[in-house]
Amino acid sequence: MSITCVIGLQWGDEGKGKIVDLLSRDSDYVVRYQGGSNAGHTVVLGKEKFVLHIIPSGILHPGVKCVIANGVVFDPRQFLGELDGLKKKGIRIKKNLYISDRAHLVFPYHKAIDGIRESRLGKKKIGTTGLGIGPCYSDKFARTGIRVIDLFNPALFKERLQVNLSEKNVVISAGGGKPLSTQDIYQQYLHYARQIKPYVTDTRLMLEDALRRKKRILLEGAQGSLLDIDFGTYPFVTSSNADACGISSGAGISARKIDKITGVLKAYATRVGEGPFPTELNDALGENLRRIGGEYGATTGRPRRCGWLDLVAAKYSAQLNDIDSIAITKLDVLSHLKKIKVAVAYKYNGKTIHEFPAAVEALARCRPVYRELPGWQADISGINRYNDLSVAARKYLDFISQHLGVPIGIVSVGAERKRFLIKR
Ligand code: IMP
């Protein structure tokens, strides 16, 4: 296997960071191919917690080359801050980190417009991270975006910036904001350009060369399939292809070359931001999951909405990505429960349905049909062999696997790197 992908099967926050960290041991390259600093991938090494927003989670493995590919919307300020934080924690960064020259840049006006759009939507807001992700991708597709490579042609960069700001400042002023200065941003970004220069390269070419040399590449999906711009709960989605569909365009790797796709599924469901969530628990059970699971946004700190595992949605994601195996995360968070519910169908307009609806209005009206399974009520966080899990815990996992028709490969039972089980 030379190309493996890790994809979230829910609304993000599935625990992809930990799974990528585990799989990085057997990888030469780890690649982020979509999203931007809206992601928050957490890896816990002993007492140290790392939250990576833009730098791939493979960075904690010396010898692994990390790539921020063309499909990522790149915020240099965030990147440099994160880099600094990693260096301060003793992580060695030397010829192991690369940024695509084709990646689009996030500018302060993207963030300002993100905020204005959200406040204009009022109660109908998306609940974005406010990091300018949507406005940056909008510019990319409107062909007015500015890419990393443009920073190295200052005259052209300034011209594009001027044109963009003449339009953006109208929107910013109308939204009650203070117009932004071309000169300030120009100087600031040239300063960033000098700092990021050693990392900038044609990453597509680099990955092609790596493949020719039979190197192992791990693609790190950000957000989750249900937040995908095409197949997610539109418009309550992020602005990129957060599923395996985004790999080809986001990294410049042909879909024909992908060997294995691991779908990451949290043992229960969470969602941060707005949008329908059929299995949401607005009660003490939901609050307990939030508290025990530490369900607060790694990027924004917002409390995540919590609920039961939704296998209608998970099956949709598993099929969409054609996953080969499932990595279950946070199984330990359910250990306190006597009974665990799992949605296996929806009731919609008096009918039982098994398909995930395209319209959010329909999804909002779906009521989950649950199967109830016994809990295991035992601490499983110290277990490191699959067969040592209690019968009830294994039954829960088997039920998921059978329903999705996909084998389980990894089970995570705690935040730390060592807390996982491999199912053989
Ligand atoms: P945006 O990506 O900031 O535009 O936000 C769009 C939606 O995606 C919002 O509901 C966010 O809360 C959600 N979102 C974006 N990134 C993540 C993530 O990494 N994990 C979970 N939700 C996310």
Boltz pocket constraint, residues with backbone or C-beta under 6 A from the ligand:
constraints:
  - pocket:
      binder: B
      contacts: [[A, 11], [A, 12], [A, 13], [A, 38], [A, 39], [A, 40], [A, 126], [A, 127], [A, 128], [A, 129], [A, 130], [A, 131], [A, 132], [A, 133], [A, 134], [A, 222], [A, 223], [A, 227], [A, 236], [A, 237], [A, 238], [A, 239], [A, 272], [A, 273], [A, 274]]
      max_distance: 6.0
